[in-house]
Amino acid sequence: MPRTMSVSDHIVIRTDPASVYERLSDPTAMGRWSPENQGATVLGERRGAYVGMVFEGRNKRGPFTWVTRCTVVAADPGERFAFRVHAIGVRRPRLRGPIATWEYRFEAVDGGATRVTETWTDDRSAWPDPVAHAFDRLATRGRTFADFQRGNIRTTLKRLKQAMEAGQEPAAG
């Protein structure tokens, strides 16, 4: 059975696209909303997101923790933020190669709100499907990464909406 290589979901948040972009384009704050990410460290100069910015994300799933190295590939304020995950490791991201791309799109909707669409794309296209299926089921306790990420995306979007609409400030990073 062929893999699903990309999944997405969206939510409407009662605020403007620029405000949502500002929150989501700060990788150090992602741990506030994501069920797996526990924040990130920006490498090099830290300022607003920019194409080429590199950060290392800290992640946890059950008892397992790992670090990823990511590079921002789109930073269009109020419109789009995206990054590629291209290295992974237990304590440091040593294993290099295409892993995934995460993208966030922001669209103004009626009433001063924003439709936020989060998309995960599996960049492991060189992996044979049977190998990917076996790895995915082990890493996600029986599911495909596409099914697993659907749940993660839904949780992230719900938490983001709740924080944005409650006026909570992101954690300092």
C-alpha positions as CSV (number, residue, x, y, z in Angstrom):
1,M,0.0,0.0,0.0
2,P,1.5,3.4,-1.0
3,R,2.2,5.9,1.7
4,T,0.3,9.1,2.3
5,M,3.1,11.7,1.9
6,S,1.3,14.8,3.1
7,V,-1.5,15.6,5.5
8,S,-3.0,18.9,6.7
9,D,-5.8,20.5,8.7
10,H,-6.9,24.0,9.4
11,I,-8.6,26.0,12.1
12,V,-10.0,29.6,12.3
13,I,-8.6,31.8,15.0
14,R,-10.2,35.2,15.9
15,T,-7.2,37.4,15.2
16,D,-5.3,38.8,12.2
17,P,-2.9,36.8,10.1
18,A,0.1,38.8,11.1
19,S,-0.4,38.0,14.8
20,V,-0.7,34.3,14.2
21,Y,2.3,34.3,11.9
22,E,4.3,36.1,14.6
23,R,3.5,33.3,17.1
24,L,4.0,30.4,14.8
25,S,7.2,31.6,13.1
26,D,9.0,31.6,16.5
27,P,10.4,28.0,16.8
28,T,11.3,28.6,20.4
29,A,7.6,28.9,21.3
30,M,6.3,25.8,19.4
31,G,6.5,23.7,22.5
32,R,3.5,25.6,23.9
33,W,1.2,24.1,21.3
34,S,2.7,20.9,19.9
35,P,2.1,17.6,21.6
36,E,5.7,16.5,20.8
37,N,7.9,19.5,20.4
38,Q,9.3,21.0,23.6
39,G,10.8,24.1,22.1
40,A,13.8,25.0,20.0
41,T,17.1,26.8,20.0
42,V,17.9,29.1,17.1
43,L,21.4,28.7,15.9
44,G,23.2,31.9,15.0
45,E,21.6,35.3,15.2
46,R,18.2,35.3,16.7
47,R,15.7,37.7,15.3
48,G,12.4,37.3,13.4
49,A,12.1,34.3,11.2
50,Y,14.0,34.4,7.9
51,V,14.7,32.0,5.1
52,G,17.9,30.1,6.0
53,M,17.4,30.4,9.7
54,V,18.5,27.2,11.4
55,F,17.2,25.8,14.7
56,E,17.3,22.7,16.7
57,G,14.0,21.3,18.0
58,R,13.7,19.3,21.2
59,N,11.0,16.6,20.9
60,K,9.5,13.9,23.2
61,R,7.1,11.1,22.4
62,G,6.3,8.9,25.4
63,P,9.7,7.9,27.0
64,F,11.7,8.8,23.9
65,T,13.4,12.1,23.3
66,W,15.3,13.4,20.2
67,V,16.7,16.5,18.6
68,T,16.1,17.7,15.1
69,R,17.9,20.3,12.9
70,C,15.6,22.4,10.8
71,T,16.0,25.2,8.3
72,V,13.4,27.8,7.5
73,V,12.4,27.7,3.8
74,A,9.6,30.2,3.8
75,A,9.1,33.3,6.0
76,D,6.4,35.5,4.5
77,P,4.9,37.5,7.3
78,G,1.1,37.0,7.6
79,E,1.1,34.5,4.7
80,R,3.4,31.5,5.1
81,F,6.0,29.9,7.4
82,A,7.7,26.6,6.6
83,F,10.7,24.7,7.6
84,R,12.5,21.4,6.6
85,V,13.7,18.9,9.1
86,H,17.0,17.5,7.8
87,A,18.8,15.9,10.6
88,I,17.9,13.9,13.7
89,G,19.5,12.3,16.7
90,V,19.1,11.4,20.3
91,R,21.2,14.1,21.9
92,R,22.4,15.9,18.8
93,P,21.1,15.8,15.2
94,R,23.8,13.6,13.7
95,L,21.8,11.5,11.2
96,R,21.3,13.7,8.1
97,G,18.9,13.5,5.3
98,P,15.4,14.6,4.2
99,I,12.9,13.9,7.0
100,A,9.9,16.2,6.8
101,T,8.6,19.6,5.9
102,W,6.2,21.6,8.1
103,E,4.2,24.5,6.6
104,Y,1.8,27.0,8.0
105,R,-0.4,29.2,5.8
106,F,-2.4,32.1,7.0
107,E,-5.5,33.4,5.2
108,A,-7.7,36.3,6.3
109,V,-11.4,35.3,6.6
110,D,-14.5,37.3,7.3
111,G,-14.8,39.0,10.7
112,G,-11.1,39.7,11.2
113,A,-10.2,36.1,11.7
114,T,-7.5,33.9,10.2
115,R,-7.7,30.4,8.7
116,V,-4.4,28.7,9.8
117,T,-3.5,25.6,7.7
118,E,-0.8,23.3,9.0
119,T,0.7,20.7,6.6
120,W,3.2,17.9,7.3
121,T,5.0,16.4,4.3
122,D,7.0,13.2,4.5
123,D,10.3,14.0,2.8
124,R,11.5,10.4,3.2
125,S,10.6,9.7,-0.4
126,A,13.8,7.6,-1.0
127,W,12.7,5.1,1.6
128,P,11.0,2.0,0.2
129,D,7.3,1.9,1.3
130,P,7.7,-1.4,3.3
131,V,10.7,0.0,5.2
132,A,8.8,3.2,5.9
133,H,5.7,1.4,7.0
134,A,7.7,-0.8,9.4
135,F,9.6,2.1,10.9
136,D,6.5,4.2,11.2
137,R,4.5,1.6,13.0
138,L,7.3,1.1,15.5
139,A,7.8,4.8,16.0
140,T,4.1,5.6,16.4
141,R,2.9,2.5,18.2
142,G,1.1,0.9,15.3
143,R,0.1,3.8,13.0
144,T,1.5,5.4,9.9
145,F,3.2,8.7,10.2
146,A,0.4,10.3,8.2
147,D,-2.3,9.1,10.6
148,F,-0.1,10.0,13.6
149,Q,0.6,13.5,12.3
150,R,-3.1,14.2,11.6
151,G,-3.6,13.9,15.4
152,N,-0.6,16.0,16.2
153,I,-1.7,18.7,13.8
154,R,-5.2,18.8,15.2
155,T,-3.9,19.1,18.8
156,T,-1.4,21.9,17.8
157,L,-4.1,23.9,16.0
158,K,-6.5,23.6,18.9
159,R,-3.9,24.6,21.5
160,L,-2.8,27.5,19.3
161,K,-6.4,28.8,18.9
162,Q,-7.0,28.6,22.6
163,A,-3.8,30.5,23.4
164,M,-4.3,33.2,20.8
165,E,-7.9,33.8,21.6
166,A,-7.1,33.9,25.4
167,G,-4.4,36.5,24.7
168,Q,-1.6,34.4,26.1
169,E,1.9,35.5,25.4
170,P,4.4,32.9,24.0
171,A,7.1,31.7,26.3
172,A,10.4,33.5,26.0
173,G,13.0,31.5,24.1
